[in-house]
Amino acid sequence: MTNRYILLIAFLAAFASCGQQEKTKDVRSTNISTEIKKEISGEVILPDNGSCHYYDVTVTNDYYAFLDYYSDTLLQVLDKKDFSLHRMGMREIDTFTISHPSFPKYDYANKGKKNAITIWDNETFRLKRIDLDRREPAKLVTADITALPISSRGNGCTNACITERETYTMPFNPDRPFVFISDNRRNGVYRVPPFPELSNYLPADILREAYASDLVINEEKDVIVAALRFVSSVNFYDMNCDMTSAACFGEYYTIPVAGITGKHMDAEQSTKSFIDICSSDKYVICLYDGSTGFSSPSTFVVFNWEGKHIGNYRTDRSLRKIAFDPSGRFLIGLAANTQGGRDVIRYDLNKIL
């Protein structure tokens, strides 16, 4: 009987009204249409037969950089012209207990550099900055290494955006409900208040897990954008983490469901909303999934930096990660294939924007 009750509550909590959020003080919350403006097909520029399993990607002027789950060469940097191997970085440990290394969404130290990348490593608590134009005696990269620019180690973080004064990121195991954190290591951690308000729909244990987000920032425009993974909301903030607006994708917020015990969110059975985000000088692209098992073609939900919704563009594949090419013309996506690997797909945004 108890299990039936929990499942009933989970079902009733699957959707929450967007309209109620319009009363939130000083925040302009709007509903945006889910109508598809145009469909876009991508070009498979690097097919995979199952030998690679890329899980993250970043793009510089001349290179594609990938992180691979299973390969001994964790980092693989390929030349854009012919996909030849330019640089590689070896796996330092056999087992990742916190998380696999990842590419930050933004690092101020790379600004103005043609071919610089950064790797965020929760396991070693190190930030690795790599100049791909540096002359190397072999294919192996060398990195400038510092400690991660956050206050405490142990609770891994993802989707970091690093400025000279602050680091904006999302911990894997939040201790309370919040959308993301701002950490400057001097004044400690600021937890950005949860939005939209879901306390009427979800129990406290689920709330702290419900607001996981992916971030991008634009220092020149003084904007942070958080796209929520399990709630169909895209939130806009200034660089002081004051919220300026929010967009509900559709008439109602889609929200996560509780697991059978009611103590944790059921991530597997919850609808995936915005599973990644990337940005150019002009646009913010949120990667919308809309399924429980990554079974639907992905949708690019596009905004400008002022928070205006530009349109929704359905892709031809189920994508897991996206990254803008510095030219602003192309978007690179990673898509699972039937061989168990990840194809690299290139989308020409001139066809839709």
Secondary structure, 3 states (H helix, E strand, C coil): CHHHHHHHHHHHCCEEECHHHHHCCCCEEEEECCCCCEEECCEEEECCCCCCCEEEEEECCCEEEEEECCCCCCEEEEECCCCCEEEEECCCCCCCCCCCCECCCEEHHHCCCCCEEEEEECCCCEEEEEECCCCCCCCECCCEEEECCCCCCCCCEEEEEECCCCEEEEECCCCCCCCCEEECCCCCEEECCCCCCCCCCCCHHHHHHHCCEEEEEECCCCEEEEEECCCCEEEEECCCCCEEEEEEECCEEECCCECCCCCCECCCCCCCCEEEEEECCCEEEEEECCCCCCCCCCEEEEEECCCCEEEEEEECCCEEEEEECCCCCEEEEEEECCCCCEEEEEEEHHHCC
